[in-house]
Amino acid sequence: MLALVRGLLDRGQPVVVACRDGPLADRAEFLGIRTFRTGFSTEAAVRDPSGSRSSWLLLQFAWRTASDAARLVVVLRRLGPAYVHSNSLP
């Protein structure tokens, strides 16, 4: 994916990578690609240490997801991209 992004940048296309904190975000930033680090997490975030679902964790997950989605919408509206690809956002 980063090779595709790099190619788009080389052709003058504005690109932003939106992904969770981790190796992909680190590598994109290292390559000089504008990166929006999301706080999106997986369903595992709603399970307590015993593995059962927690209502409180589910509420926190819902709040974080809505908050991060709103922040991402602001970024996308500001940048006005022609295309958006997502494979890891909830």
Secondary structure, DSSP 8 states (H G I E B T S, - for coil): -HHHHHHHHHTT---EEEEETTHHHHHHHHTT-EEEEE----GGGGB-TTS-B-HHHHHHHHHHHHHHHHHHHHHHHHH--S----SS--
